[in-house]
């Protein structure tokens, strides 16, 4: 049994999220402003997370970091691997159980399709992805890591597009303002004075 500090922390975190109930992982990510993919990688053991971030997470649960490690150690010592695997399965479903955070295109769709088959709402490919992610194999970790990387890239691209549009809008506003100033400056002096008095 891996008794490293990151694994002790992950075990305690998984236990505490399970204990808190549905939507716990989403609430934690939102409260601490942690990327959900990054937090999911910590929960699944793909990333250990920085010690600073782990301390913030411990504080969220109103625990000292050392107490959280002690809890993880205790859970690992009990060797209740069946419990841990059940917790991990439950935690993986928490991310879609808090439907208030889902995009409007997904709301009202069947999020739990029959094993091996898609539905009108969820394509077969998504079902196959879910099966791989729930397989508990090294392929699940590999696929989850790729999904996290793609998600981060898409999120960054969306942010960049948003910033580009904002920048473009600001440039247009600046050009319009410059045009108005040029128009004002090209008016005869008497008209300028009249405008200043009326303003």
matplotlib code that plots the C-alpha trace (Angstrom):
import matplotlib.pyplot as plt

x = [0.0, 1.5, 1.9, 3.3, 2.0, 0.1, -1.5, -2.5, -3.9, -5.8, -7.3, -8.5, -9.8, -11.8, -13.3, -14.2, -15.8, -17.8, -18.9, -20.0, -22.2, -23.4, -21.7, -18.9, -16.1, -17.8, -18.4, -14.8, -13.4, -15.7, -15.0, -11.2, -11.2, -9.4, -9.7, -12.1, -9.9, -6.9, -8.9, -10.2, -6.6, -5.7, -8.7, -7.8, -4.1, -2.9, -1.5, -0.4, -1.1, 1.2, 1.5, 0.1, -3.1, -3.4, -3.2, -6.0, -8.1, -7.5, -8.5, -11.7, -12.6, -11.6, -8.7, -5.0, -3.0, -1.2, -4.6, -5.8, -2.6, -3.3, -6.8, -5.5, -2.9, -5.6, -7.8, -4.9, -3.9, -7.4, -6.7, -10.3, -9.6, -13.2, -14.4, -11.8, -12.8, -16.4, -15.6, -13.6, -16.5, -19.0, -16.7, -16.3, -20.1, -20.3, -19.1, -22.2, -24.7, -24.8, -26.8, -27.0, -23.4, -24.1, -24.4, -28.0, -27.4, -27.0, -29.8, -32.7, -30.6, -30.2, -26.8, -26.8, -27.2, -27.4, -24.1, -22.3, -25.0, -25.6, -29.0, -30.7, -29.0, -25.6, -23.6, -22.0, -18.5, -19.3, -20.5, -17.3, -15.3, -17.2, -16.5, -12.8, -12.7, -14.5, -12.4, -9.8, -7.0, -3.9, -5.9, -8.4, -5.7, -4.2, -7.5, -8.4, -5.1, -5.7, -9.2, -7.8, -5.2, -7.7, -10.1, -7.5, -6.5, -10.1, -10.7, -7.6, -8.6, -12.1, -10.5, -8.2, -11.0, -13.0, -10.0, -9.5, -13.1, -12.9, -9.7, -11.4, -14.4, -12.1, -10.2, -13.5, -14.6, -11.2, -11.5, -15.0, -13.9, -10.9, -13.2, -15.6, -12.6, -11.4, -14.8, -15.0, -11.6, -12.4, -15.4, -15.2, -14.2, -17.7, -19.4, -16.9, -17.6, -21.3, -21.0, -18.8, -21.4, -24.2, -22.3]
y = [0.0, 3.4, 5.4, 8.5, 11.9, 12.5, 9.1, 9.6, 13.0, 11.6, 8.8, 11.3, 13.7, 10.9, 9.8, 13.4, 14.1, 10.9, 11.8, 15.3, 13.9, 14.8, 17.7, 17.9, 17.9, 20.7, 22.8, 22.3, 23.3, 26.4, 27.5, 27.3, 28.4, 25.1, 23.9, 20.9, 18.8, 19.5, 18.6, 15.4, 14.5, 14.9, 12.8, 10.0, 10.1, 11.2, 14.4, 15.0, 18.7, 21.3, 21.2, 24.7, 23.6, 20.5, 22.8, 24.9, 21.8, 20.6, 24.0, 23.8, 20.6, 22.6, 20.3, 20.8, 19.3, 16.9, 15.7, 15.0, 13.0, 11.1, 10.3, 9.0, 6.9, 5.4, 4.6, 3.0, 1.0, -0.4, -1.8, -1.5, -1.5, -2.4, 0.7, 2.9, 1.6, 2.2, 5.8, 6.4, 5.2, 7.4, 10.4, 10.0, 10.2, 13.3, 15.5, 15.0, 14.7, 18.4, 19.3, 23.0, 23.3, 21.5, 23.4, 24.0, 21.7, 18.7, 19.4, 17.1, 14.4, 10.8, 10.9, 7.2, 5.2, 1.4, -0.4, -0.5, 1.4, 5.1, 6.7, 9.5, 11.9, 10.3, 8.9, 5.5, 7.1, 8.9, 5.6, 3.9, 6.8, 6.4, 2.6, 3.1, 5.8, 3.4, 0.4, 1.0, 0.2, 2.2, 3.1, 4.9, 7.1, 7.7, 8.7, 10.9, 12.7, 13.3, 14.6, 16.9, 18.2, 18.7, 20.4, 22.8, 23.6, 24.2, 26.3, 28.4, 28.8, 30.0, 32.5, 33.7, 34.1, 36.0, 38.3, 38.8, 39.8, 42.1, 43.6, 44.1, 45.8, 48.1, 49.0, 49.8, 52.0, 53.8, 54.3, 55.7, 58.0, 59.2, 59.8, 61.9, 63.9, 64.5, 65.7, 68.0, 69.5, 70.1, 72.3, 76.1, 77.9, 79.5, 76.1, 74.7, 77.5, 77.0, 73.2, 73.8, 76.3, 73.8, 71.0]
z = [0.0, -1.1, 2.1, 0.4, 1.6, -1.7, -1.5, 2.1, 1.2, -1.8, 0.2, 2.9, 0.2, -1.5, 1.8, 2.8, -0.6, -0.4, 3.1, 2.0, -0.7, -4.1, -5.8, -3.2, -5.8, -7.8, -4.7, -3.5, -7.0, -7.1, -3.5, -3.9, -7.5, -8.6, -12.2, -12.0, -14.2, -12.0, -8.8, -10.5, -11.3, -7.6, -6.5, -9.0, -8.1, -11.5, -10.0, -6.4, -6.3, -4.8, -1.0, -0.9, -2.8, -0.5, 2.6, 1.1, 0.5, 4.1, 5.4, 3.3, 5.3, 8.5, 9.1, 9.5, 6.6, 9.1, 10.4, 6.8, 6.2, 9.5, 8.3, 5.0, 6.8, 9.0, 6.0, 4.1, 7.2, 7.5, 4.0, 3.1, -0.7, -1.5, 0.4, -1.4, -4.8, -4.1, -3.0, -6.1, -8.3, -6.4, -6.6, -10.4, -10.7, -8.5, -11.2, -13.3, -10.4, -9.7, -12.7, -11.8, -13.2, -16.5, -19.8, -20.9, -23.9, -21.5, -19.1, -19.5, -21.3, -20.1, -18.4, -17.4, -20.7, -20.8, -20.6, -24.0, -25.9, -26.5, -26.5, -28.4, -26.0, -25.7, -28.7, -28.5, -28.5, -25.2, -23.7, -24.7, -23.2, -19.9, -19.9, -20.4, -17.7, -15.3, -16.2, -13.4, -15.9, -16.9, -20.0, -17.8, -16.3, -19.8, -21.3, -18.3, -18.6, -22.3, -21.6, -19.0, -21.4, -24.2, -21.8, -20.6, -24.2, -25.2, -22.1, -22.8, -26.5, -25.5, -23.0, -25.7, -28.2, -25.6, -24.9, -28.7, -29.1, -26.1, -27.5, -30.9, -29.3, -27.4, -30.6, -32.3, -29.4, -29.5, -33.3, -32.9, -30.1, -32.2, -35.1, -32.9, -31.5, -35.1, -36.1, -33.1, -33.8, -37.5, -36.6, -36.8, -33.6, -33.1, -33.2, -30.7, -28.2, -28.6, -28.0, -24.9, -23.5, -24.0, -22.4]

ax = plt.figure().add_subplot(projection="3d")
ax.plot(x, y, z, "-o")
ax.set_aspect("equal")
plt.show()
